[in-house]
Amino acid sequence: MNRSRVIHRNLRAAPPPIAAGGHGVWLTHADGREVLDASGGAAVSCLGHQHQRVIEAIRRQAETLAYAHTGFFSSTAAEMLAETLVGHEPGGLAYAYFVSGGSEAIEAALKMARQYFVEVGQPGRCHFIARRQSYHGNTLGALALGGNAWRRAPYAPLLSDAFSHVSPAFAYREQRPDETEAGFTARLAAELEAEFQRVGPAKVAAFVAEPVVGATAGCVPAPAGYFRAVRDICDRHGALLILDEVMCGMGRTGTLHAWEQEGISPDLQAVAKGLGGGYQPIGALLAAARVVDALRDGSGAFQHGHTYLAHPLACAAALAVQQVIREDRLLDRVRVQGNLLDQGLTERFGNHPHIGDIRGRGLFRGLELVADRASRRPFDPALKLHARVKQAAFDRGLACYPSGGTVDGVRGDHVLLAPPYIVSDDEIAMIVDRLGGAIDAALADIRSAGVNP
Ligand SMILES: Cc1ncc(COP(=O)(O)O)c(C=O)c1O
């Protein structure tokens, strides 16, 4: 098919190939060729493709009840999914609000934080602090919250000034050569404190961050002590801490929530991708009891909503995905296979002249490409190295998730890997091997075009 009436991501190129099927970590082209899905799309397919237990759960729910509006009914699937997710974790998250994806979960978090302060008699709190080089979604509130320059640029006039941004906790790019990790953490904390003071501490509703930054920077965990420091600052000023685990959550980093590795917990948390594993579109806002209790004791309702809140099919699929993760002990597997992937990447790219950094946690790993390792100089963005790597990998039967703008939203290239939790040792070896071939081919490609990195 050369022409398509679907508005695809790239409107100039030929329409993308049709994905005709899948099994395990593999996706199948309509012509039968197989592609190893090394990023689960965008860190979505945590169980891989066509997992029979999940498909069976969707079938059973569809045969029972496909949809009932939440203005009239709840569903057993939604109730059971909430029981599974909250109420017994460390950290006190007690309630879940089910939406259709990550951006909707973030919008719900912003609005619940704002409404919380209206209900508790602090209506002056209407400002949100986030970080540069973050991504929180593409709806207007989430886009304004995010700190990614190129995604924001065309829509800047539509974005509210209720949001401001501090430096990302991105050691490879932001930590000074003469600075210790503790010194870096202290500097970032001082900057956040200064931003609270600039805005006026009584005006800040929340600080929002991804515990491990995903799409914009390529799997960047924070330095030790960072999240304890920001939790302290929020508490001291009476602001909420909202964590965006849309990409890094639901087991991706080796614990169900990435914040479990930071010794803190949030007041509100957004999850999505790994929640439903791609079997249905679903996201969730998880909320601490004190926030929901304040709404209950105040106006009595969360003033928000969508037609497809807590969709029974989506909740049934997510419930099955979470049951498989638990019953098959996949968090243990994420840790073991994550170490294996890290080891493979380090062996293959540790001395590569154009790989500056290998980072991440669990099965959430990033490689940053640099023109020069010593100075960490990125490639010229006009070369679109990340796009070349993506194409070269796809040509070799590997789907990975490279992006540009790693350094500042414009400069820099990275590759993000987020394979399904069921990935085998052999498949990890294949990922490393095919990615190595793709990166070397993309670099050869720019050299043959006469560019010397
Ligand atoms: C950290 C983070 N937050 C929010 C979103 C938005 O999620 P969605 O694309 O499901 O709206 C994404 C999507 O990539 C994300 O990575």
The ligand as an ORCA input file, in Angstrom:
! r2SCAN-3c Opt
* xyz 0 1
  C       7.395      9.669     31.361
  C       6.197      9.779     30.468
  N       5.116     10.450     30.892
  C       4.008     10.568     30.139
  C       3.959     10.009     28.880
  C       2.710     10.156     28.038
  O       2.081      8.920     27.916
  P       1.080      8.640     26.692
  O       1.895      8.660     25.457
  O       0.501      7.289     27.024
  O       0.038      9.706     26.724
  C       5.061      9.304     28.385
  C       5.037      8.710     27.028
  O       6.029      8.343     26.472
  C       6.206      9.188     29.198
  O       7.302      8.527     28.779
*
